[in-house]
């Protein structure tokens, strides 16, 4: 699943700007962040290739869709259902957006 640019609403987003809370394609990022000195300082993160999915920490085979903040694990649907039974149903679990980031030069972060 690819993220669509929040500005043009047609191109695939490759960056996320936390200050603007927006996913952006490269041309829209340049328009938005090169227009003035303050906007150019925003730190942006690159959105990972959706084909490089996080794997389940339990079975290590299936794609992970959930993160458990109590256990600190990424889980596929099957393992999540098997692990979170009984008292563990109260664990805070979050849907993974499968977006990984790494730092590169010039204040922009990329994958």
N, C-alpha and C positions, 0 to 999 in steps of 0.2 A: 504494500500500500504506500503510495507516494503522497507527500504533502503538497498542496497547491499554494501558490504565492498569494498572500493576503492582499497585496496591492493590485496586481493585474487580474487576479482570479482566473488565470488560464495556464500559466507556465508552472513547471515543477519547481518547488522551492528548494534551494540548496543551502540557505543560511537562515538562522534564527537570531533576531535581535531581542534581547531580554528587555532593554529599555523601552522599546516600542511594542513589545509583546506581539511580534509579527514574524511570520515565516516569509522569506523573500527569495525570488529568483535573482540571478546575478544582475540583469539589467535594472530591475527595480531597486536592488540594494545600492547600485551606483547612483541612481537618481535620488534616492532618499538620503543616503549617507555622505554624498559628496557635495550636497547643496550648501552646507555651511560648516563652520569650524566645530561647533558643538556636536552636531549629528555625526561628524566624521570620527568623533572620539568613542562612539558607542562600541562596546565589545559585542561581536557577533560570533556565533558558533555554527560550524558546518553541520549539516544534517547527514547522517550516515547513509550509505547505500542500503536500501531496504532489503537487498538480497543477502546482506551480512547480518543475519539475525542472531540475537543472544540465544544461547542454548540453555536448556533446563539444567539446574545445578544437581538435580537428583538423578535423572535417567541419562543426562548428557547427550541425548539423542534428538529429542523434539525441541521445537522452538518454544522459548519461554514467553508467556503472556502476562504473568503476574509476578509481583515482587512483594515478599513478606518482610515488613520492617522489623518484626520481632526476631525472626529466624535469620534475617539478612540473606535470603535466598531468592533466586529467580526460578520460577516454576512453570512448567507446561500445565495444561488443563488437567490431565490425568493425575499427575503428581500432586498438584494443588488439592484436588479432591481427596486423594489418599492421605495426604499429610494433615490437612486441616479438618479433622474430625473431632468430635467431643469438645473438650475445653479449648482446643486450638482454633475453633470457629470464631473466636473473638479477636484473633490476631488481625492487625491492620494490614490489609493487602491492597496493592495498587496495580492498575493496569499498566503494563510496560508500553511506552510509545516507541521503543526500539530505536532511539536516537542516541548515538554515541558521539562524543566530541573530543577533540585533541587541540592543543595550542599550536599555532604557527606564527609567523612573523607579522609585524605591523598591527598588533592588537586585534587581529581577526583570528578566530579559532576555526579550525577545519577538521574534518575526519581524515 
